[in-house]
Amino acid sequence: MLFYRVLISLFAAVVLAKSQGRAERRARLGRDLPDLGDTVWLHGASNGELASARPLLARLIAARPDLHWRITANTATGVEMARGWDLPRTHVALAPVDLARVSARAMKAGPVVAHVALESELWPHRFRLCPGPVILLGARMSEKTARGWGKVPGLARRVFGAVSFATAQDAGSLSRLGDLGLPTSSQGPVVDLKALYTPQDLHPDSALRAAFPRGKTWLAASTHEGEEEIVLEAHLKALQAAPDLKLILAPRHPRRADAIEAMIAAKGLTCARRTREDAPDAQVYLTDTMGEMPLWYALAGRVFVAGSLTDRGGHTPYEPAHFGAAILHGPDVRNFKAAYGRLKDAQAARGVADAASLADALTALTSAEAQETLGAAGQAALAQETDLEALISRLLDALPQRQA
């Protein structure tokens, strides 16, 4: 553990130095956590991870009225989103850093009786110091990450040996977790939490629907720096074939909106911004908000899933598939390798590599019928196969039993 203590101390110093204000710094140190009674601590990295677990969380809360739930995220946007759920018996906070003393303090507050970690959130002190069961849901363990853990086999055995129940998002991840020390008795089914996606109850109003006919609208979802340039070039090229084409541009980090707006203007395109409440009548609608993605998926017949043209592994295809949108993506989809593999096998998505190929894909899907056909194929390829009731039953069995 010495190696980890050194690394986490350096990491914690950086996080605390970047904390904005006293309240955030105290949250990172596990301060000000309320005493609620027996508490399950559920942690996800940010919006995507927490949103994917929401259907399970709602069912577990309803099934165990004796428990309270602490929901934490590494990001302020994740915290804001989870607070908007307004679920009963929950407290939402920024995640404390995983220093031993801080994690021990966070476990005592509540008090915590179980810890649920989502996907890749593997924090050794939390796992080891939790006084009750540790549950790992939708775990993602790439070959590269597994090699890193393999260099510290003692730490890996102590961390993964502490897990009482785990599901993984693909068979390879589950196998690698077993090799690193996850007990066979703790290994559950392969479940990609993102496949459980249930959108928030948001619906476009009449003005948005009038401004964005689905067959003439495409969405660039969760773009990163370096991708907006490609998206805008593709839009310019596609406009030559379809002058009435509309683009909804949703950056992953809305704080970059000013720079993106300047980029749009430099391309000679008109821009409207969501936060300014501009009329949605421009060639590019810049949605610089958080928590409204269901609106944009509902309006777009074609969706480019970003994070896939840069070295970020790609974002979830399950969300656009839920809405029946035709899915376009770049070559880097390692974060959802199994899901994109199913799309590829079913010829249910279109891969692109640059602005020219993205424009070609948009143009090939000009007709609403072509969009609907590809969207339906995507829905079928990513249809949920998990026995949700059986999974919930196993999760309830893994939680501490109700006190008599």
N, C-alpha and C positions, 0 to 999 in steps of 0.2 A: 504493500500500500504506500510505501514511502515515495515511489515514483509518481503515483497518482496525487499524493498530497502536495508534492512540489508543483505539478502541472496545474492542479485546481487552484492553488494559492495564487499563481501567476494570472490565471484566467479570472479569478475573483477580483484581483486588484484592478484589472482592466475594466470589468463590468462596473465595479463600484466607482471608478474614476469617471466613467461615462454617465453615471446616474444623474438624472436631472432633478435636483432638489432633494430636500431632507426626507420627504415621504417615500420617494422611490428608493433612496439609499436604505432606509429602514426596512422596506419591503424585501430588498435583496439580502438583508441580514436576518430575515425571518422574524422581524419585530412586528408588533401590533396585530398578530393573528388572534382572532377571537376564540374563546373557549366555548365550544358549541355543544359538547358532549361527544360521544363516540363518532369519529369522523373518518371517512375514506378520502384520501388525498389522490385526486386524479390530475395527472400532468401531461400536457401536450406542448409541443414546441411553439405552435402559433395557430393561426386561423384554420388552416387546412386540416391539421391533425385533430383539433378539438371539434370542428364541425363534423368530421367523419364519425366521431364517437358519440355525438349527441343522441342519435336514436337509441343506442344501447344505454346511455346514461339516463335518459328519461324513463326507460323501462325499469332500470335498477332502482332509481329513486322511488318510483311508485311501488315496487315490490318490497322495499325495505324502509318503511316509515320510521323505524327506530334509529336510522343512521343519518348523519349529516355529511355533506360533501364539500370538500375544499377543491376548487378548480384553479389550477395555476397554468400560466403560459410564460414563455421567455420574452414575449413582446407585448408592448402596450396595446397594439391592435388586437392581439388575441384576447387580452383581458377585456377590452371594450366589447368585443363581439360576444364573449361568454356572459358578460353582465347583461347584455340585451336579451338573453334567453329567458330571464325571469323564472328560473326553475325553483321549486320549493326546497328549503333546507340546504341552500348552497351559499358558499362564500367564495368570491373570485378575487384572486390577487396575482401580482407578479411573482414569478418563481424565485425563491431564495437561491443563492449560490450554494453549491454542494460542498462547502467546507464542513468538516466533521461537527464542529461546535454549532454551526448554523443549522445543519440538518437535524441534529439532536434537539435543538430548540424548537424547530418546526414540527417535529414529531410529538413533542410534549404538548404543544398547543393543540387543543381540540378536545381530547387527545386523539391522535391518529391511531386507528386500529387496522388499517390496510392501506396499501399504496398501489395505484394503478398507473402504469407508465405506457405511453402510446408510441408506437413505431420505433424510432431510433433514440428515444430519450432514456439512455442507460447511464444513470448517475450512481456510482458505487456506494457513496456514503448513505444515500437515501435507501438503497436496497438493503444494505447491511444493518442499518439502524432502525428500520421499521419493525415495531414490536409484533406486528401481525403479518398476514400473508402479503406477498408481493406478486402482482399480476402484470403481465406484459401482453399488450394487445396489438395485433397487427404488426408484429416486429419486422423490421427490415434490417437484414444483415448481409451486406454485399461481400463479395470475395475479398475486396481490398480492405474493408473494415475488419473482416474476420482475421486477415493476416496481421493487422495491427494488434488486435486482442491476443492473437497467438504468440506475440512477442512478450507478453506478460501473463503466462499461463496461470500463475498463482492468483493474480488478481481476477482473471477471467473465471476461474473455478469458484472463487468466493462470491463474485457478483452473480453469476448465472446459477450457481448452486442455491442462492437465496430465493430464487423465483419459484413460487408455488404452482402457478398455472400460466401458460403462455400460448398465444396463437401467433402465427407468422403469416405475412402476406403472400409468401410463396414457399414452395417445398424446399428450395435451395436455402432460404434463410433459416427454416426450421432445422434442416440438417446441420448447418453451420453452428447454430446455437447449441445443438446437442454435442457437437465436437468440442465446443468451448466450455461445456460443463453443465448445461441445462439438463436436469434429471429426466430420464425417459418418462417417469411417472407424471412429470409436470407438462409434458408436451401435448398441446391441444390441436385443434384442426387448423388447416390453412385457411385464413380469412383475410381478405384485403378490406380493411375498414372503409376505404374510400368507396367501395361498392355498396355500402349501406347508406350512401348519401341521400339525405332528405332535405330539400331546400326549405328555407324559411318561407313563411307565408307572405311573399311579396309578389305583387302583380303590377305590370306596367299600366299607367293610367291611359286615358283615351288620347291625350296629347302625344305621349311617347309612341303609342301604337300607330297613330296617324303619321308621325314623323319617320318611323322606321318600319316600313313594310318588310315582313320577315324574309321574303324571297329576294329583296334588294338590299339586304343589310348583312354585313359580316362583322364579327367581333374578334379583336385581338386580345386574348384573355391573359392577364397577369404577365405583361411584358416586362423585360429587364433591360438595363442599359445595354445598348448595342443592338437590340431587336427593333426598337421603334424606327430606326433608320430604314431597316429592311422592310418593315410593315408599310411605312409611308411610300417607299419606292414601289412596292407591289401595288398599293392602292392607286398610285398615279398611272401605272401601266394598265391596271384593270379598268380604270375610268375611260380609257380609250375605246374599250369594247362596250362598256356599260356606263354612260355618262351620269345616270341617276343612282349609281352605287353609293351606299352610305357605309361609313366605317365607325364603329364604336371602339374606342381605344381605351382599355382598362389597364393601366400600369400596376405592377405588383406593389410598388411603393408610391402612393399618391404624393408624397413630399417632392417627387421629381416633376410634378406637373408643370411648373413654370418653364423648366428647361425643355420639356416635351412640347409645350405650346410654341416656344420659340422655334423649335425644329419644324413644327407643322407650318408655321408662317414662312420659314425659309424655303419650304417646298412649294410655296405658292398656293397652299390649300387653306380653305376657311376652317375656323375652329370655334366650337362652342364648348363651354365648360360646365360641368354639372354643379360644382360648388358655387358658381356665380349665378346659377339659375338662368343661364342663357337659353334663349329659344333654341330647341334642338333642330335647327334648320341648316346647319353647316355641313361641309363635306366630311368633317371629322368631329365626332362627339367625344370629348375627353372626359371620362368618368373618374374624376379624381376624388373618389369617396371610398369608404370601406363598408362592407356588409351588404352591398346592393347587387352582387353578381347574379343572383337569380333573375333580376330584371333584365340584364343584358343577355343572358342565355335565352330568355323567353322571346327576345326580339330578333335574334340572329339566326338565319337559316344555315350559315356557315360560320364555324368557329376555328380560329387558329389558336391552338394550345401552346402558349409561349413557355419560356424557360428551356426550349428545345433547340434553339438556334445558337445558344451560347452554352458554356460549360456549367450547366446547372441541373441537368438530369431530367428536365421536363416536368410539367405539372399534370394534375389528374385529368384523364379523359372521361371519368365517370360522370362529372357534372354536366358537360355538354351532351353526353350520351343520354342522360336522364331527360333532357329537353328535346331529344330527337334531332339535334343539329348535326350537320355534316362536319366531320372532324378532320382538320388539317394539322400537321405537326412537323417539327424539324427532326433531324437525325438523332439528337441526344435525348433519349427517353428512358435512361437507365433507372430512374426512380420508380417507374411503373413498367418495368420490362415485361412482366407477364401479361399485363393488360394490353399493352401495345402489340405484344406477340399475338394475342387473340384477335385483335383488330386486323393485323396484317394477314393472318391465316384466312380470315373471313373476307378479305378485301373490303374492309368496312371503314377505312380511313385513307387519307392521301398524305404521303410523305413529301416534304419540300426541303430544299437546301439553301435557297437564296431568294432574292426579290423576284427574279424572273420566273422561277418555278412556282413560287407562291401566287404570283399573278396568273400564271397559266392554270393553276388549280382552281382559283376563284372563277376564272372565265369558263372553264369546263363545267362548273357547277352553277351556271347562270340561271338555269330554269329551276323553278320551285320544285318540280317533279324530281329532278336529279338530286336536289338537296334532300328531299324527303326520303328518297330511296336509300341514299348513303346513310342518312341519319337513322333510319329504321334498322339497317344492317349493323350499325354501331350499337344500338340498343340491344339487339339480339346477341351480339358477340359478348357484350359485357353484362348480360343479365345475371342477377344475383343467384348464385347456386348454394349459398350457405343456408343451412337449416337454422334460421334465426332463433327459433324457440329453443332448440337444443343448446345453442350457444349461450343464451341467457340463463338457461337452467344450470349449465356448468359454471357460469360466472357467479350465480347466486350460491352455488355449493362451495365455491372458492372463497367467498367472503366469510368473515367471522360469523358464527352462528348467533342467532338472536338470543339475548339473555332471557332466562325464564323469569 
